[in-house]
Amino acid sequence: MQERSSVSELASSLRSELDRYSPGGKLPSSRALVERYRVSPVTVSRALARLAAEGLVTTRPGAGAFRAPARPGTPPPGDTSWQEVTLSADASAEPVPRAVDASGVLITLAEPAPGVVEFNGGYLHPSLQPEQAMGAALARAGRRPGTWGRPPVDGLPELRDWFARGIGGSRTAAEVLITAGGQSALTTALRALAPPGAPLLVESPTYPGLLAIARAAGLRPVPVPVDAEGVRPELLAAAFRASGAKVFVCQPLFQNPTGAVLSAARRPEVLRIAREAGAFVVEDDFVRRLVHEDAGPLPGPLADDDPHGVVVHVCSLTKATSPSLRVAALVARGPVLERLRAIHVVDTFFVPRPLQEAALELVGSTAWSRHLRALSAELTLRRNTMTAALRGALPELALPHIPAGGYHLWLRLPDGADEQAVVSAALRAGVAVAPGRPYFGAEPSAAHLRLSFAAVAGTGQITEGVRRLRAACGAALGR
């Protein structure tokens, strides 16, 4: 059983039994709970901490856990309606409303209920994470002299150099800023490159987190369609002309959600079109290290083909390691680097040095290459398992492209299907899936689902999840 599921189940059991104890009464000891529920001491500790956070129990070091005293009468709620006026008072002066919709992002961050198959996750399952290697790296980093001191604001020189070498070409450490994850890097880039109210060209469909960043910054996302070879150059050129945009954000490698790879013929076209428009290309190279065994040689980053500073490159360690190892790089050339640096420093000062030191220890260890090889093999197996299961159980769901990298599949529902009805029916059947609507900046061309094969425990859960999804689609699609 997953640790987080064990914690949730134990907390639920203890919560239901609290009425057996009077306020201030002592709960069974941690040792007794371990033996009774056959869980680890860590699970017991975390479950009690969850109940303490809810105000249901109190813990005293050396004494144990106790039912919390009865709460005093709840005061009447305050009146917060004034905030609606304050938050919208300057809306008429803003070219684009800045209401923030994080629902598309929260779909992949929310923890499903125990027993639900997690096809909506955006990160590796703990069994795929290099937990031992990360723990060892963190321990070694913690012993380094100066680890707990203030790092350079741009990041550790050795880590910046490692990211620069990963891009290739003539990139150097001086062109790299270390950021707290890819989302932070994208936020910094958009704030630096586009003023509020400006248009922003994005792929369609695209990552919901990007749309959320854009709208929170008051930008106007302008969708540019993607096909099996990536963004369509003729439509990109037309979008630049029609909108006057100066920024285009794309994922040339294993695009989220389609899995498409920008073709060799289109790569120079995208750079040429952007340069002629006097615009930047923000390259989100988010899953280069999640390549599958049958991918063949990968194209290099767009930044490797760009001597003119058109490309602002973003890459991260997070997807290939752990959601908590939030270490990424923002790479740029020319005067824009100073603006990126200024915004990065104002927003975050710097990425904590212990995290940077641990990242450097990890990627410099022999365990790193072993992890990437094992991850590549496991992701290939999971992708093939999910593809075969879907084709056998749900042939009516179109799978136009099987990616050779990344962690998910993009499925098109039959014409006329109610996407939200399928998503809701799937959750009732015990499988969480991501709806396609949040991936579109405008009206979607059809109903879609995105299914992750990396956030589950293994191939057995994939097979079971597809079985549950088949039952849900039968009910929602009237089969």
N, C-alpha and C positions, 0 to 999 in steps of 0.2 A: 504494500500500500504506500502511496506517496505520503511523504512526511506532512505536507500541508493538509492533506485529506485526513490523516490521523489526528492532527491537531484540531481540526474543525469538528470531527466526530466526537472526540473526547470532550471538548468544550461544550458541545451540545448535550452530551450525557450528564456532565456535571451540572450544567445549568438547569436541567430538568429535575435534578435531585436536591437542589438547594433548599427547597421547602422542608426537607427532613431536619434541617438544622435551624436552631433559633438564631436571631441576630447576634453576632459575636461568637457563635459556636464554631468549634474547630472541625475542619474537614479532615478526612483520612490523610495520613502522611504520604509524601511523594512515593516512598517505597511501597506502601500499600496500594497506591493507584497504579504503579508500574506492574505489580503482580496481578492485580485484579483485571486490568484492561489489556495486559500483555503488550505494552508499548514501551518505548524508550524513556529514560529520565528526561531527555531533552523535550520529547513530546509533552510530557506532564508539565514541565516548566513553562512551555509556550502556551499550553491550554490555560493554565492558571493565570498567566500574564494577560491573556485575552480577556478572561473574566474580570481581572482586576481593572483593566482598561475600561470595561463596561460598568464599573462601579459595583459589581456583584460580590466580589470577595476582596479581602485585604490580605497581604502577605507580610510576614514579619521574619526577617532573617534569623534562623536558628530556632524559631518557634513553630512555623508552619503557616498554613492558609486558613482563614476564618471567613465565615459569612459576614458580609458587610452589614453594618447597622442599617436599620430602616431609614430611608431617605426622608427628609422633611418635606412638607407639602410643597408642590411645585408652584412657583410664582406664576402669575399670568404672563403670557408671552408679550414681548414688546411689539411695538408697531414699526415695522421696517418698510412700510409702503413708501416712505419719503425717498428711499433709495432709487425707485423707478424714475422719479423726476430728476434726481441728480445725475444718474448714469446716462440719461437720454437728453439732458438739457442742451448739450451742444451737438446733438445728432444732426440738426438742420445745417450746421456749419461743416460737417464732415462729408467728404465726397462718397465715402463708403461706411455704412454702419459697422461698428467694431464689436458687435455681439459675438461672443466666442462659443462655438459649438464643438465640444470635445467628444461627442458621442461616437464618431467614427473611430477615434483613437481608443476610447475606453472599451470598445468591443474586444480589442485584442489585449487589453490590460486587465480586464475584470477576471477575478478568480471564479471559476464555475463551481457549482454546488458539488458536494461529494457524489461520486458515481457518474457524473456527466463526462462524456468523452469530449476532450477539448480540441476540436477542429478549428477553433477561432484564435488560437494563440499566435503570438508574434515572436516568440523566443524559443530557444532550445529547451526541451524537457531536461530536468536535472540529470537523467541518465546519459544525456549526450554532452553535458557540460564537462570540461576538464577540471572537476572539482578538486581532485588531489593535487594536480599541477598548480592550480590557482592558489590553493592553500599553502603549498610549499613555497610558491613565489612570494606570497604575502608575508610568510614567516621570514624568508631571507631578506626581503625588503625592509621589514621592521627592525632588523638588526643592523642595517647599514647606518653608518654615522651620518647625521644630518637629515635622515628620512623624515623626521617630524618638523623640520624647519620650513621656511618659506621657499617655494620653488621660483624659478624665473617665470615671469608672467606669460611668456610665450610657450613655456613647457620645458622639460628637461632636454638639453641638446641631443643626448643620445637617442631619446625616443623620437624627437623630431627628425633626426637623421634616418632612423629606421623607417618611418612613414615615407620620407622623401625617396629612399631607395626602392620602396614598393611601387612607386609611380613610374620610375625609370626616367629616361631622357636626361635632361640637364637639371632636374629639380634638386634643390639643396635644402638643408635644414633651415636656412634663413628664410625660406618661403613657406614654412609650416608653423601653424599655431595649434597647440593641443587644447581640445575642448572637452567638455563633460558630456560626451555622447554625440551621436549624429544629429539628434533633434536640436540640441543646443547649437551645433554648427550651422544647421540650416536656418535657424532663427537669426543668428548673427549675420549670416550672409544676406538674407532678405532685408533685414533692417539697414544693412550697409548699402545695398545696391538699389533699393526702390523706395521712394518717399510714399507716405500715406496717400491713398487715392490712385496710385499708379496701377496700370495693368500689369499682370504677371502671366506669362505664357507657361502653361503646365501641360503635361501629357494627359491624354484622356483615354482610358481611366488612369488614375494615379493614386498614390499613397494618401489616405485621408489625413494623416498628420501634417502633410505639406499644405493641404487646403486649410486646415485649422490654423497653422502658422500664418498663412497669407491673410486670412480674414481677420485674425486677431491684430495684425499689423495695419489693417485698413486697406489692404491691397485688393485688386479685382482680378481673380483668377480667370484666365481666358484659355479654354481647353483646345488642345491640338491633338487630333486623333492619332492613335498608335495602331499599327497592324503587326503582322508576324515578323517584320524586319525592323521594328521600332517606329519612331516618329516619322511621319510622312513629310519629306522636305518641302514639297510644293505647298502643303497646307501650313507648314511652319513659316515659310516666306510670306504667304498671304496674311497670316495672323500678325506678323511683325508690321506689315504695311497697314493693315486695317486698324490696329490698336495703338501703334506707336510705342509698344513695349520695349524696354531696354534690358529685360531679364527673361531667360527661359530656363526652367528647372527640368532636368531629365534624369532618368536612370538607364543608361545605355546597356548595362549588363544585367540580365535576368530581371527585367522590369517588374515592379510591383504595381498591379497584380497579375499582368498577363504572362510574365516570364520571358518576354521577347528580348532578343539581343539586337542592338542596332547593327545593321549589316555593314560590311566593309565598304560598300558603294555609298552608303548614306553618311558615314562618319565625316568625310571631308566636306560633304554638302552642308551638314548642320553647322560646322565651324565657319564655312564660307558665308552662309546666310546670316549667321549671328554677327560676324565681323562687318559685313556690308551694312547691317542695321545699326552698327555702333552699340551692340548689346553684349551682355555677359551670358555665358552658359554656366549654370550651377550644376555640376555633375555629382549626383548622389550615388557613389559607388559602394552600396551598402552591403552586398552579399558576395563580394568577390571570393571570399574564403569559404563560401558554402557551395563550392563547385561539386558536381557529381562525377562519378568515375568515367562516364561515357561522354563527357563534354568535349574532349579534344582540346587542342591549344586555345587558350582564351585570348581575345583581343585585349590590348593594353588599355589603360584609361584614356579618355579623350584628352586629358591634360598632357599626356605624353606626346601628342601630335600638335601641341599648341605652343609655339614660341612667342605669341603676341599678347598673352595675358587675357585671352577671351574666356578661358575656362577657370572657374573657381571650383576646386575639387574638394569633395567631402568623403571621407572614409572612416570606418569605425571598427573597433575590436569587439563591440558588444554582441553582434549577431552570432559570431563564431565562438563566444565564450559564455557569458552570463549577462542577464539584464542588469546586474549590479556592477559589472565592470564597465562603467560609463567613461570610456576613454576613446577619443576620436581625434581626427586631424582635419584642419581647414587649411587648404593649400591655395595660394594665389601668387601672382606675379605682377609687379608694377605698383603704381600709386594706391591701387585699391587695397593693398595689403595693410597700409597704415590705417585706413578707415576700419577695416575688419579688426585689426588689433585694438584700436581705441574702443570700439563697441564691446568687444570681448572682455577687455579689462574692466570697463565700467559695469558690465553686467555681472561678472563672476570673479573679478580679481585674477584668479588662477584656479586650475584643477588641483585638488589636494595632492600634495607630493607623495604620500604613501601609496595612493592609487596609481600614480605614474610610475613609481619605482617598482610596484608589483607587476604592472603591465610590462615594463622593460625586462624584469626577471623572467616573466612567462615567455615572451616571444624570443628571448635569448636562450631558452633551455631546449634540450633535446626532446622534451615532452611535447613541445609545441608542434613540431612536424609530425610526430606520431599521432597527436590529437587530430590534426587536419586530415591525415590519411584515413583514420578510423571514422571520422565524421563524414567524409566523402562517401565511403563505402556504405555507411548506415543510411545516409540520406537517399542514396540511390536505391537501396533495398526498400525503404519506406515509400518512395515515390512510385516504384514499380508495383508494390503491393496495393497502394491506393488506386492507381490507374487500373489495374486488373480488376479490383473489386468493384469500382464504379462502372466499368464497361460491362461486367457481368450482371450487376444488380440494377443499375440505373442507366441503361443505354440511351434513354431519352434526354439525359443531361449532356449537352455537347461539350466536348473537351478538345477545342481546336488546336491547342498547342501543349506539348509535353516538354517542360523546361529541362535543361541540362544543368541547372543550378538553382539555388534558393530552397525554399521550404514549404511551398504551397502550390495548389492547382487552382486554375480559374475556370469556372464552369458556367455555361449559359443555360438558363432554364428554357423550357418550351415557350413558344410565343403565347402571350396571354396569361402566363403564369403569374400568380400573386406572390412576389418575392417575400414579403413580410409574413405571409401566411405559411410559407415553407419554413422560414426561419423559426417562427413560433412553434410550429408543429414539431420541428426537429428538437427544439429544447424540451418540449413535453415528452418526447421519445427518449431523451437522455443524451443528446448530442448537440453541442454548441457549434454553430457555423457563423461565418461572417457574411452579412448581406452585401450585395454589390453596390447598392445605391450610394453609400458614402464615398465610393471611389470615383465618382463623377462630379466634375465641377459644374455641369449643367445637366439637362435632362438625359438620362441614360438611353442608349440605343436598344437595350433589352434588359431583362431581369437576369441577375447573375448571383453566384455564390463563390466565396473564396474559402478553400479548405486547406488547412495546414496539416502537414504530416510530421512536423518536428516537435510539436508541443505535447504529444501523447507518449505513453510509456513504451510502446513498441508496436510491432506489426499486428499482434493480436488485438490491440485496441483499435487499430485502423480497420481491421475486418469487422469488428463488432460495431464500430461507429458507422460504417457504410451500411451495415444491416439495419441499424436503427434509422438511418437517414432514408433508406428505401421505404420503411414503414411510414415515416413521416410524409414523404413525397406522395405515397399512395393515398394518404388521407387528404393532403393539401391540394393535390392535382387531380383528385377524383378518379384515380386509376382503379 
